[in-house]
């Protein structure tokens, strides 16, 4: 890694090497979260109605402490709802109790070099719901459930590209458009320019 930030950089939430119980890290406009190599974070990273956020580094987000989802409590390690300009790079995510990386009603996203090993039920890898203009590249996803998914939960999906992906699915689909192509049952909803 050639461009890691300084722990003293005030614009960066810096998590250094070690094992950390963080519960929930909530990011706001303009924040950068850096998880250094050698760091293991037991917790989740969320943003809602936020923009210009980056999450990166060579560290690990680990969901092993959470019980299985069982239709009740989902602890999604990387979750970005109603967000804009989100960048995820190089993080490794292990053993989430539900979906691993989710964006909902978000636009202008870049996911690059993410590595996911998700062996538990409902452990979808990368799930983009009603999102616009997302570029996903150079990722490794081993999932029990769907590896990469585009869904419409509330609104349309458009201009989403997956490139140079390595996918290993234990049970479900490696690549899925749907199952919910219009879960909100809204008029005029579409999926367009998905590749």
ChimeraX attribute file (.defattr): number of C-alpha atoms within 10 A of each C-alpha:
attribute: neighborCount
match mode: 1-to-1
recipient: residues
	/A:1	8
	/A:2	4
	/A:3	6
	/A:4	13
	/A:5	15
	/A:6	11
	/A:7	14
	/A:8	9
	/A:9	9
	/A:10	10
	/A:11	13
	/A:12	17
	/A:13	18
	/A:14	18
	/A:15	20
	/A:16	18
	/A:17	14
	/A:18	12
	/A:19	13
	/A:20	15
	/A:21	12
	/A:22	12
	/A:23	12
	/A:24	13
	/A:25	15
	/A:26	14
	/A:27	21
	/A:28	16
	/A:29	16
	/A:30	14
	/A:31	18
	/A:32	22
	/A:33	20
	/A:34	24
	/A:35	25
	/A:36	22
	/A:37	18
	/A:38	15
	/A:39	19
	/A:40	24
	/A:41	24
	/A:42	20
	/A:43	22
	/A:44	21
	/A:45	21
	/A:46	18
	/A:47	20
	/A:48	18
	/A:49	14
	/A:50	20
	/A:51	21
	/A:52	16
	/A:53	21
	/A:54	22
	/A:55	21
	/A:56	21
	/A:57	26
	/A:58	20
	/A:59	22
	/A:60	22
	/A:61	24
	/A:62	22
	/A:63	23
	/A:64	13
	/A:65	12
	/A:66	16
	/A:67	14
	/A:68	20
	/A:69	17
	/A:70	11
	/A:71	8
	/A:72	8
	/A:73	12
	/A:74	18
	/A:75	22
	/A:76	20
	/A:77	27
	/A:78	22
	/A:79	20
	/A:80	26
	/A:81	18
	/A:82	16
	/A:83	24
	/A:84	22
	/A:85	18
	/A:86	23
	/A:87	18
	/A:88	21
	/A:89	20
	/A:90	20
	/A:91	23
	/A:92	22
	/A:93	24
	/A:94	20
	/A:95	22
	/A:96	35
	/A:97	27
	/A:98	27
	/A:99	27
	/A:100	30
	/A:101	24
	/A:102	20
	/A:103	25
	/A:104	22
	/A:105	21
	/A:106	26
	/A:107	23
	/A:108	18
	/A:109	23
	/A:110	17
	/A:111	23
	/A:112	22
	/A:113	19
	/A:114	24
	/A:115	21
	/A:116	27
	/A:117	21
	/A:118	27
	/A:119	20
	/A:120	18
	/A:121	17
	/A:122	22
	/A:123	27
	/A:124	31
	/A:125	30
	/A:126	25
	/A:127	21
	/A:128	23
	/A:129	24
	/A:130	25
	/A:131	30
	/A:132	24
	/A:133	18
	/A:134	24
	/A:135	17
	/A:136	20
	/A:137	18
	/A:138	16
	/A:139	22
	/A:140	20
	/A:141	24
	/A:142	22
	/A:143	31
	/A:144	22
	/A:145	23
	/A:146	25
	/A:147	29
	/A:148	23
	/A:149	19
	/A:150	24
	/A:151	23
	/A:152	26
	/A:153	22
	/A:154	18
	/A:155	23
	/A:156	20
	/A:157	27
	/A:158	18
	/A:159	16
	/A:160	21
	/A:161	14
	/A:162	16
	/A:163	12
	/A:164	12
	/A:165	16
	/A:166	14
	/A:167	19
	/A:168	18
	/A:169	20
	/A:170	16
	/A:171	13
	/A:172	15
	/A:173	18
	/A:174	21
	/A:175	14
	/A:176	15
	/A:177	15
	/A:178	15
	/A:179	11
	/A:180	14
	/A:181	21
	/A:182	20
	/A:183	14
	/A:184	12
	/A:185	13
	/A:186	13
	/A:187	8
	/A:188	8
	/A:189	18
	/A:190	14
	/A:191	21
	/A:192	12
	/A:193	11
	/A:194	15
	/A:195	10
